[in-house]
């Protein structure tokens, strides 16, 4: 008789388990709908006031046998799971999301396929200082069979008294070099007003770390049909970085290269702290190619090579580093740029390390 009663009680518990499961899933579906409405309204998904009101209502109607604290803990876990469900829906909806587009995006820069599984390299001076200076570096880049050259024409600097770049004249030098050496050039643009002029002179628009959340610049970059190299901000989370890319893609430009360039931490041994694990996370979360800027992340010539090897080993689609004919007289970032002999040695060593990745 006791066994029959036990079986009956167990059956009732199992039936209640299924009922609870049904209700939790139904609640989840309602929460998903709420999340979509909030997203269209631009409202924050997490509302602590609303959560507290729901918990208070639950506690008012609770009459045991569980402790009130136990019930509160259980419902907090349900609320947390629901919020995660909304966030997962948000990630799936992003145009840059791997869930939205499972296959890799390949960015074509004058025939160079970035993101096709073969590592690519971008080298060049921090700042465009003169035709002769850029031409020397371009000659070395060309001799290695490479096609991508970087150089700063507009330089957002920490101090207003530091060299700010040659501006439009710098873009014209880059264009001249690109035509003469058959290279593709990458340069940073810092204001939306300069984008229209820039597309005439350069092949890839770089949006630097300090402008990663310059939303008007991101929107304008999304409205042009030119590849964009987007650098992670100094203190940006990966989620913020991904959403910055979404700003560009939401305006119609899907030719985006993400670039990890180190983040600001308490560590002073390097210029920034290279978040090397950001590479596989970005590759998993998005379908966009990912570069690593080893110059700005380390700020040290002696760390460029190991940082580049680490970047390629962990799955980066490419590496960016700075080269100057005579770093000692460079107008910006002199301590972190390679000279031409160091560049030769760096690239030779990187080439010898590539088969290990494959």
C-alpha positions as CSV (number, residue, x, y, z in Angstrom):
1,X,0.0,0.0,0.0
2,X,2.8,2.3,0.9
3,X,4.6,1.6,-2.4
4,X,1.4,2.4,-4.3
5,X,1.2,5.8,-2.5
6,X,4.9,6.4,-3.2
7,X,4.4,5.7,-6.9
8,X,1.4,7.9,-7.0
9,X,3.3,10.8,-5.4
10,X,6.2,10.3,-7.7
11,X,3.9,10.4,-10.7
12,X,2.4,13.6,-9.5
13,X,5.8,15.1,-9.0
14,X,6.8,14.1,-12.6
15,X,3.6,15.6,-13.9
16,X,4.3,18.8,-12.1
17,X,7.9,18.8,-13.4
18,X,6.5,18.7,-17.0
19,X,4.0,21.4,-16.1
20,X,6.7,23.6,-14.7
21,X,8.8,23.0,-17.8
22,X,5.9,23.9,-20.0
23,X,5.3,27.1,-18.1
24,X,9.0,28.1,-18.0
25,X,9.2,27.6,-21.8
26,X,6.0,29.6,-22.3
27,X,7.5,32.4,-20.1
28,X,10.7,32.3,-22.2
29,X,8.7,32.8,-25.4
30,X,6.9,35.8,-23.8
31,X,10.3,37.2,-22.7
32,X,11.7,36.8,-26.2
33,X,8.8,38.8,-27.6
34,X,9.4,41.5,-24.9
35,X,13.1,41.6,-25.8
36,X,12.3,42.2,-29.5
37,X,9.9,45.0,-28.7
38,X,12.5,46.6,-26.4
39,X,15.2,46.3,-29.1
40,X,13.0,48.2,-31.6
41,X,12.4,50.9,-29.0
42,X,16.1,51.1,-28.1
43,X,15.2,50.2,-24.4
44,X,17.7,48.4,-22.2
45,X,16.9,44.7,-21.9
46,X,17.7,44.6,-18.2
47,X,15.2,46.5,-15.9
48,X,16.2,46.1,-12.2
49,X,13.1,48.0,-11.0
50,X,10.8,45.7,-12.9
51,X,12.6,42.6,-11.6
52,X,12.3,43.9,-8.0
53,X,8.5,44.5,-8.5
54,X,8.1,40.9,-9.8
55,X,10.0,39.4,-6.9
56,X,8.0,41.4,-4.4
57,X,4.7,40.2,-5.9
58,X,6.0,36.6,-5.8
59,X,7.0,36.9,-2.1
60,X,3.5,38.4,-1.3
61,X,1.8,35.3,-2.6
62,X,4.3,32.8,-1.2
63,X,3.0,30.6,1.7
64,X,5.6,27.8,2.0
65,X,6.9,25.2,2.4
66,X,10.1,26.7,0.9
67,X,11.9,29.6,2.7
68,X,11.2,32.9,1.0
69,X,14.9,33.3,0.3
70,X,14.9,30.0,-1.6
71,X,12.0,31.1,-3.7
72,X,13.6,34.4,-4.4
73,X,16.8,32.7,-5.4
74,X,15.0,30.3,-7.8
75,X,13.1,33.1,-9.5
76,X,16.3,35.2,-9.8
77,X,17.8,32.3,-11.7
78,X,14.7,32.2,-14.0
79,X,15.0,35.9,-14.6
80,X,18.8,35.6,-15.3
81,X,18.1,32.8,-17.8
82,X,15.4,34.9,-19.5
83,X,17.8,37.8,-19.9
84,X,20.4,35.5,-21.4
85,X,17.8,34.3,-23.8
86,X,17.1,37.9,-24.9
87,X,20.8,38.6,-25.3
88,X,21.3,35.4,-27.4
89,X,18.4,36.6,-29.6
90,X,20.1,39.9,-30.0
91,X,23.4,38.3,-31.0
92,X,21.7,36.1,-33.5
93,X,20.0,39.1,-35.1
94,X,23.3,41.0,-35.6
95,X,24.4,41.2,-39.2
96,X,28.0,40.6,-38.2
97,X,27.0,37.5,-36.2
98,X,28.3,34.0,-37.1
99,X,24.8,32.7,-36.4
100,X,23.4,35.1,-39.0
101,X,26.1,34.2,-41.6
102,X,27.9,30.9,-40.9
103,X,30.5,31.2,-43.7
104,X,33.5,33.5,-43.4
105,X,33.4,37.0,-45.0
106,X,36.3,37.5,-47.4
107,X,37.4,41.1,-47.9
108,X,38.9,41.8,-51.3
109,X,41.5,44.6,-51.3
110,X,42.7,45.1,-54.9
111,X,42.9,41.3,-55.4
112,X,44.2,40.5,-51.9
113,X,41.7,38.1,-50.3
114,X,41.6,38.8,-46.5
115,X,40.0,36.1,-44.5
116,X,40.5,33.2,-47.1
117,X,42.6,31.2,-44.7
118,X,46.0,32.5,-45.7
119,X,47.6,35.1,-43.4
120,X,48.0,38.6,-44.8
121,X,50.3,41.4,-43.7
122,X,50.1,45.2,-43.5
123,X,53.3,47.1,-43.0
124,X,54.2,50.8,-43.2
125,X,55.1,53.9,-41.3
126,X,53.1,55.3,-38.4
127,X,52.8,58.7,-40.1
128,X,53.2,59.8,-43.7
129,X,56.1,62.3,-43.4
130,X,57.3,62.6,-47.0
131,X,57.1,60.9,-50.3
132,X,60.7,59.7,-50.0
133,X,60.1,58.2,-46.5
134,X,57.0,56.2,-47.7
135,X,58.6,55.2,-50.9
136,X,61.5,53.5,-49.1
137,X,59.1,51.4,-47.1
138,X,56.9,50.7,-50.1
139,X,60.0,49.4,-52.0
140,X,60.8,47.0,-49.2
141,X,57.1,45.8,-48.9
142,X,57.0,45.3,-52.7
143,X,60.2,43.3,-52.7
144,X,58.7,40.8,-50.3
145,X,55.8,40.2,-52.7
146,X,53.4,42.0,-50.4
147,X,50.6,44.4,-51.5
148,X,49.2,46.1,-48.4
149,X,50.8,49.4,-47.1
150,X,49.7,51.5,-44.2
151,X,50.5,55.1,-43.4
152,X,48.8,57.8,-41.2
153,X,47.8,61.0,-42.9
154,X,45.5,62.1,-40.1
155,X,46.9,61.4,-36.6
156,X,44.7,61.6,-33.5
157,X,47.3,62.2,-30.8
158,X,47.1,62.3,-27.0
159,X,48.8,65.7,-26.9
160,X,47.5,68.6,-29.1
161,X,51.1,69.6,-29.6
162,X,52.3,66.4,-31.2
163,X,52.5,65.9,-35.0
164,X,48.9,65.5,-36.3
165,X,49.8,64.3,-39.8
166,X,49.9,65.9,-43.2
167,X,46.2,65.5,-43.8
168,X,45.1,65.6,-47.5
169,X,48.7,66.0,-48.6
170,X,49.5,62.7,-46.9
171,X,46.6,61.0,-48.7
172,X,47.9,62.3,-52.0
173,X,51.4,60.8,-51.2
174,X,49.8,57.5,-50.4
175,X,47.9,57.5,-53.7
176,X,51.0,58.3,-55.6
177,X,52.9,55.5,-53.9
178,X,50.0,53.0,-54.5
179,X,50.0,53.8,-58.2
180,X,53.8,53.7,-58.6
181,X,54.4,50.4,-56.7
182,X,51.0,48.8,-57.5
183,X,50.1,48.6,-53.8
184,X,46.9,48.9,-51.8
185,X,47.0,51.6,-49.1
186,X,45.3,51.8,-45.7
187,X,45.0,55.0,-43.8
188,X,43.0,56.3,-40.8
189,X,40.2,58.8,-41.2
190,X,39.0,60.6,-38.1
191,X,36.0,62.7,-39.2
192,X,33.0,62.0,-41.3
193,X,33.7,65.1,-43.4
194,X,37.0,63.7,-44.6
195,X,35.6,60.4,-45.8
196,X,34.4,61.7,-49.1
197,X,37.8,63.0,-50.1
198,X,39.6,59.9,-48.7
199,X,37.9,57.4,-50.9
200,X,39.6,59.0,-53.9
201,X,43.0,58.3,-52.5
202,X,43.1,55.1,-50.4
203,X,41.9,51.6,-50.7
204,X,41.0,50.7,-47.1
205,X,39.5,53.2,-44.6
206,X,40.9,52.7,-41.1
207,X,38.8,53.7,-38.1
208,X,41.2,53.9,-35.2
209,X,40.8,52.9,-31.5
210,X,40.0,56.5,-30.4
211,X,37.1,56.6,-32.9
212,X,35.7,53.1,-32.5
213,X,32.6,54.6,-30.9
214,X,32.4,57.7,-33.1
215,X,29.0,56.7,-34.3
216,X,28.6,59.3,-36.9
217,X,31.9,58.2,-38.5
218,X,30.8,54.6,-38.3
219,X,27.5,55.4,-40.0
220,X,29.2,57.3,-42.8
221,X,31.7,54.5,-43.2
222,X,28.8,52.1,-43.6
223,X,27.4,54.2,-46.4
224,X,30.5,54.0,-48.7
225,X,31.5,50.9,-50.6
226,X,35.1,50.7,-49.5
227,X,36.7,48.1,-47.1
228,X,36.9,49.3,-43.5
229,X,39.6,48.3,-41.0
230,X,38.0,48.8,-37.6
231,X,40.3,48.9,-34.5
232,X,39.1,48.0,-31.0
233,X,38.8,50.9,-28.6
234,X,41.3,51.5,-25.8
235,X,38.8,50.3,-23.1
236,X,36.1,48.6,-25.3
237,X,34.6,45.3,-24.4
238,X,34.4,42.7,-27.2
239,X,30.6,43.2,-27.3
240,X,31.1,47.0,-27.8
241,X,33.6,46.2,-30.5
242,X,31.2,43.9,-32.3
243,X,28.4,46.5,-32.0
244,X,30.7,49.1,-33.6
245,X,31.1,46.8,-36.6
246,X,27.3,46.4,-36.6
247,X,26.9,50.2,-37.0
248,X,28.9,49.9,-40.2
249,X,27.3,46.8,-41.6
250,X,23.8,48.1,-40.7
251,X,24.3,50.9,-43.3
252,X,25.1,48.4,-46.1
253,X,28.9,48.0,-46.0
254,X,29.9,44.4,-45.1
255,X,33.5,44.7,-46.1
256,X,34.9,45.0,-42.6
257,X,38.2,43.8,-41.1
258,X,38.3,43.8,-37.3
259,X,41.6,44.7,-35.7
260,X,42.7,43.8,-32.1
261,X,45.3,46.4,-31.0
262,X,45.5,45.9,-27.3
263,X,43.4,47.4,-24.5
264,X,44.2,49.7,-21.5
265,X,44.9,47.9,-18.3
266,X,47.0,48.6,-15.2
267,X,50.1,46.9,-16.8
268,X,52.9,49.3,-17.8
269,X,55.4,46.8,-19.3
270,X,53.8,47.3,-22.7
271,X,52.0,50.2,-24.3
272,X,48.7,48.3,-24.1
273,X,47.8,44.8,-23.1
274,X,47.3,42.6,-26.1
275,X,44.1,40.6,-25.6
276,X,45.1,37.7,-27.7
277,X,42.1,35.6,-26.8
278,X,39.9,38.3,-28.5
279,X,41.0,36.7,-31.8
280,X,39.2,33.3,-31.5
281,X,36.3,35.0,-29.7
282,X,35.7,37.4,-32.6
283,X,36.2,34.5,-35.1
284,X,33.5,32.5,-33.2
285,X,31.1,35.4,-32.7
286,X,31.4,37.0,-36.1
287,X,32.1,36.1,-39.7
288,X,34.5,38.9,-40.2
289,X,38.3,38.6,-40.7
290,X,40.4,39.5,-37.7
291,X,43.8,41.3,-37.7
292,X,46.2,41.9,-34.8
293,X,48.2,45.2,-34.7
294,X,51.4,44.1,-32.8
295,X,52.9,47.6,-32.9
296,X,50.3,49.5,-30.9
297,X,49.5,46.6,-28.6
298,X,53.0,46.1,-27.4
299,X,54.7,49.5,-28.2
300,X,58.0,47.6,-28.2
301,X,60.2,46.5,-31.1
302,X,61.5,43.5,-29.2
303,X,58.0,42.1,-28.7
304,X,56.7,42.5,-32.3
305,X,57.9,39.1,-33.5
306,X,56.6,36.9,-30.6
307,X,53.3,38.8,-30.6
308,X,52.9,38.3,-34.4
309,X,53.7,34.6,-34.0
310,X,51.1,34.3,-31.2
311,X,48.5,36.2,-33.3
312,X,48.9,33.8,-36.2
313,X,49.1,30.7,-34.0
314,X,45.8,31.6,-32.4
315,X,44.0,32.1,-35.7
316,X,44.4,35.7,-36.8
317,X,43.8,36.4,-40.5
318,X,46.6,38.9,-40.6
319,X,49.1,41.0,-38.8
320,X,49.8,44.8,-38.9
321,X,53.1,46.3,-37.9
322,X,54.9,49.6,-38.4
323,X,58.1,50.2,-40.4
324,X,60.1,53.4,-40.9
325,X,63.4,54.0,-42.8
326,X,64.9,55.7,-39.7
327,X,62.7,55.3,-36.6
328,X,65.0,57.5,-34.5
329,X,63.8,60.6,-36.5
330,X,60.2,59.5,-36.9
331,X,57.6,62.2,-36.1
332,X,55.5,59.7,-34.2
333,X,55.9,56.4,-32.3
334,X,59.7,56.3,-32.9
335,X,60.3,53.6,-30.2
336,X,58.0,51.0,-31.7
337,X,58.7,51.1,-35.4
338,X,61.1,48.7,-37.1
339,X,63.8,49.9,-39.4
340,X,64.2,48.2,-42.8
341,X,66.8,45.7,-41.7
342,X,64.7,44.7,-38.7
343,X,61.7,44.5,-41.0
344,X,63.6,42.1,-43.3
345,X,64.5,39.9,-40.3
346,X,61.0,40.1,-38.9
347,X,59.3,39.0,-42.1
348,X,61.8,36.2,-42.7
349,X,61.2,34.8,-39.3
350,X,57.4,35.1,-39.7
351,X,57.5,33.2,-43.0
352,X,59.5,30.4,-41.4
353,X,56.8,30.1,-38.7
354,X,53.8,30.0,-41.0
355,X,54.0,26.3,-41.9
356,X,53.6,25.4,-38.2
357,X,50.2,27.0,-38.2
358,X,49.1,25.2,-41.3
